[in-house]
């Protein structure tokens, strides 16, 4: 049974991604709860409660972070804003509303979503993440729902629209995190039959994170079906969030397609190799595996072409 509450209280005026996402989280549990955007919390409302009426991002209670000294930080020293505080408390309950099996490790999913999405929201809200002006963050995209200076839009209507978008982002992130756990089982089973640095998967799935989590440095190339038809091979990277590959396709393969590539590789259905040498493919599984094995055999290291 989910936490019972009927009213949500947060601050009025300009809204930010942290309370917008916090609102989306809470409405996942109680879609009919009334949202009150106010300048001050009514005196009879308990700012420390986690049921009945929930107060967040205002009032200095357990789900606010504006009090002197903030309201705590994670082990990695990322401070909590209201999104993180609400997620920390209600995250497992929110995930349990999704299609999860009895053996789903809810805490791992909570941590995954926190890492992928919530920490970034908190970092931006607390000022620990500075906007470099190069790429728009999720937080900035949500903040842009505020009425412009020259707009007559109703702020509460725009807030509701922002919450709707945040709810979709949250749902997608949760589903991705749940999918990662399912992928982990498949990748682990496939690793049992991997040989000579080559991992073959019978479908594409997020294998990279699993390999890093397992600290597996033996896999050099992964083969999987392409969603464009045929099969792809892709090299593995040295570390997460890095473009540095452990190995690359031979330099004379790079940028070639079809007949030209087939002539150079000797692989009958070879179809392409990216100009950077990190991914390529063929029309058949056997030929894609052959390309991957040739890459491993030639063992061309990045920067040594």
N, C-alpha and C positions, 0 to 999 in steps of 0.2 A: 504493500500500500504506500502510495507516495505521500510526501509531506503535504499537509493541508494548510492552505492559506487562501485568502480571498482578496487581499489588497496588497499592492506593491507601491512603495513610496520612494521616489528619487527626486533629484533636483530639477527645477524648472530652468528656463533660459536656454543658452547654447548647450547642445548635447554633444557627447563624445562617445567614441566607440566602446569604452569600458562599460558605461551604464546601459548603452544600447544592447550590447551582447549579454550583459547580466539580465536585462529584461527578457531577451529572447530565450535565455536558459530557463528562467523561472516560468515563462509562459509555456514552455515545453511540458512542464509538470502540471500546471494548472492553467489551461488555455483561457478560461473564463475569468481569471483574476482581473480586478480593476487596477489600472495603472494611474497613479496620481503623481504629477510633476508639480512640485511645490517649492516655494522659497524657504520654507521652514517646516520641520516636522511637527505635527500637532502634539501638544503636551501629553496627551493620553496614549501615544503610540510608543511601544517599547522598541528602541533602536537595536536591542540585542537579541530580539526574538528570531527564531528560524521557522516559525509557523504563525498562523493567524494573519498578521500583517508583517511584511518583510520590508525593512528600510535599508537602502544601499546607496552609496556614493553621496550621502548627505547625513548629517546628524551626529557624526563621530562615533557611531556604533561599530558592531563587529564586522559589518560589511562596508565600512567606509574607510578611506585611507588618507583623508585630509587632516586628521589630527596631528599634532606635533609629534614628530618621530615616525609618522606613517603607521602602518598596521602589519608589520612583519615582512619577511622576505623568504624566498625559497632557499634551498641549500646552495644553489648556484648564485645566490645573492641578487637575483632578480626580484625587485620589490613587488608587493601585491598592490594592484588597484582593485576597483570593485569587481571587474570581470574575473580576476584571479581568485578573489575571496569567495565569490559566489560559486565558481567552478570547483574550488577546493572543497567546499562544503557539500554541494549538490551534484557534482560531476558524476559520481558512480550511479546515483539515482536517475539522472538524466539518461545515461547510457543504457541503463536497464530498461528504459522505455522503448529502446530500439529492439530489433530482432536479434537477440543474443541467446546463445545456448547456456545450459546450466553450468558448463565448465569454463565459460568466458572469464578471463582474468580482467575484471573490471578496473582494477587499479592500474594495470598496464595501459589500458585504453585511456583512462583519465590522464595519465602521465604523457601519453603520446599526443593527445589533443592539446594538453597544456603546452607542450614543446612546440607543436606545429603552429598553433594559433594563439592561445591565450597569453602566453608570455610576451609575444610581440605587441599585443594590445596594451598590456600593462606597462611594458617598457616605454611605449610612445606616450601613454597618459602621464606617467611619472616624470617624463623628460629625460629618461635614461637612454632613449633612442632618439637621436636627432634626425630630422628630415633632411636628407642630403639634396633634395630637389631633383633627383635623377629618376626615381621610379615612385609611383604612387603606392603607398601602403594600404592595407585593409582599413586601418584607423583613419587615414585621410579620406578614403573613399566614403566611409560612413559619415565622417564629419561634414562632407560636402552635401549631405542631405539637409543640413541647416538652411533655412531660407536665406537667400542672398540679401545684401543690403538694399537692393532695388526691387525686392520681391514682396508681394502682398500675401504670400502663402502662409497658411496657419502652421505655427511651429509644432503643435501637437500632431497634426496630420503628417507632417514631414518626419517627425519622430517615429510614428507608427510605420511609415514606409521603410525607414531605416531598420527598424526592428524586424520587419518581414525579410529584408535582404540578409540581415545578420543571422536570422534563423535558418535560412537556406545554406549559408556558409557553414554554420555550426553543424547542421545535419550532414552536409557533404564531408566535413572533416572527421566527424565521428564514424561515418561509413568507411572512409579511407582507413582509419585506424583499426576498425574491426576487420577490414579486408587484409590488412597487414598481418594480423594474427593468423588468419586462414592461410595466407601465402607462406608464412613461416613453416607450417606443417608440411606443405608440398615441397618447399625448397629443401628442407632437412631430409625428406625421403629421397629426393633426387640426388642429393649430395652423396648418398650411399653408393650410387652407381657412376659417379663422376670419375673420370680417369684422365691422367696426363694434363691437368689444368683446364679440362673442358667440361662444362656443365650443360646438359641438354634438358630443356623444359618442354613439356607437351602443350603448354599455353603460356602466353605472356602474363607475368604477374610481377609485383614489386619485390624482386629478389635482392636488390642492392643492399637495402637496409639489413636484411637477414644475414648476408655474408659479413657485413661489418660488425653486426651484433655478435656473431659467432667468432669474430676475429679470424676468419678464414682467409689466408693469403695465398692459398694454393690455386684457386680458380682464376684463370687468366682471360678466358673467353666464355661467353654464355650464348647458346643457340636457342631460339624460340620461334614459334609461328608469327608471321607478320600480319598485322591487321589490314595490310594492303594486298595480301596474297603472297604466297611463297613463304620463305623463312629468312630471318635475320640472324646475324651473329653480332655481338657487341663485346668490346673489351671491358675489363673491370678497371676501376680507378684505385689509386693508392689509398685514398681516405675519403670519408664522407664529404659532400659539398665541395669536392675538388674536381677539376677537369684534368688533373694529371693522371694519365693512364699507365698501367703496369706494362703494357705492350701495345704495339700498333701494327696495322697492316703494312706490308712492304711499301716503300715510297712509290715504286713504279706501278702499284695498283690504284693509288689514290686518285679519285676524281674520274675514274673510268667507268663505263657502263657497257652492258650487253656484249656485243661481238668483240670490241676492243679488250674488254676485261677478260673475256673467255680465252682470247688468244694469249694474253699475258700469263694468266693463272693456270691454264690447262683444265679449268673446271667448266663443264659443258653448259650449265645453266646459270653460271654466275651473272648477276644482274646489276650490281652497283657496289661501289665503295666510296664512302664520303671522302671529300678532299682532305679532311683532317685525319683519316685513317682509323677512326675509332668504331665505326659501324659499317656494315655492308650486308649483302645477302645474295641468295640464289633462289631459283624456283623450286628446287627439291630439298628435302631434309638432308639426304645423303650428300648433295653437293655443298650445302651450307656447312655441314660438319667437316667436309674435306677442306673448305676454305679456312675454317677455324683451326684445323690441325696444321695446315701449312703456315698460318700466322704464328702458331706456337712453336713450330719447328724452326722457322726462320728467326724467331725471337728478336724482332727489331724493337729496340728500346726507344722511348721518346727522346728526341734530341740527338739521336745517333744515326739518323737517316743520311 
